[in-house]
């Protein structure tokens, strides 16, 4: 199994403020799958994404990628795990403001021993003509494209997306979803995306519905809808 989670539990706070956020989560995701974690605020989806990404630690349970367990990793080993396996796309773009588009993407390339060709990626991203611009010269959608480029240039095994269209308008959101779809089809990276937008589930291979810290549904889409055909 490519990505496997077994009996993941996570809680925050003590005493009266103690809250169980994840309650015995088990999940398997295949190589190249586009998996959407869907649920309302407080369902645990972002916490689960952060645990997969090594940003947060589970209280108990186990996560493995390609059979390699990340349980009990030391901090240096965890850093290497993130560099080797993961790319991150957030709602806020987190670009380096004084670097050009190309330079922002190259920052990601420096972290990898198997980076993608930057020129080819710029063309896939639709940013080749904008590569010498700095972030404040770009639209929100272009900045998110650059953020995706920085994450994917590493050629990561897993691309983690936390509400990547949350700060974008309808039309731009669909363009970004189409780009993520293209990245998935072109590079066969496994994608795990957190969203509260119910329509996005229709373009995914696997849909995982969380509520109150538990998986309520976990199923494969028999007929996916192309990103540009989504409506909400």
HELIX and SHEET records of a PDB file:
HELIX    1   1 UNK A   15  UNK A   17  5                                   3    
HELIX    2   2 UNK A   45  UNK A   52  1                                   8    
HELIX    3   3 UNK A   75  UNK A   85  1                                  11    
HELIX    4   4 UNK A  101  UNK A  109  1                                   9    
HELIX    5   5 UNK A  118  UNK A  125  1                                   8    
HELIX    6   6 UNK A  128  UNK A  130  5                                   3    
HELIX    7   7 UNK A  135  UNK A  137  5                                   3    
HELIX    8   8 UNK A  140  UNK A  152  1                                  13    
HELIX    9   9 UNK A  170  UNK A  187  1                                  18    
HELIX   10  10 UNK A  198  UNK A  203  5                                   6    
HELIX   11  11 UNK A  227  UNK A  229  5                                   3    
SHEET    1   A 4 UNK A  19  UNK A  29  0                                        
SHEET    2   A 4 UNK A   3  UNK A  12 -1                                        
SHEET    3   A 4 UNK A  60  UNK A  65 -1                                        
SHEET    4   A 4 UNK A  68  UNK A  69 -1                                        
SHEET    1   B 6 UNK A  86  UNK A  89  0                                        
SHEET    2   B 6 UNK A 158  UNK A 162  1                                        
SHEET    3   B 6 UNK A 190  UNK A 195  1                                        
SHEET    4   B 6 UNK A  34  UNK A  38  1                                        
SHEET    5   B 6 UNK A 206  UNK A 211  1                                        
SHEET    6   B 6 UNK A 214  UNK A 220 -1                                        
END                                                                             
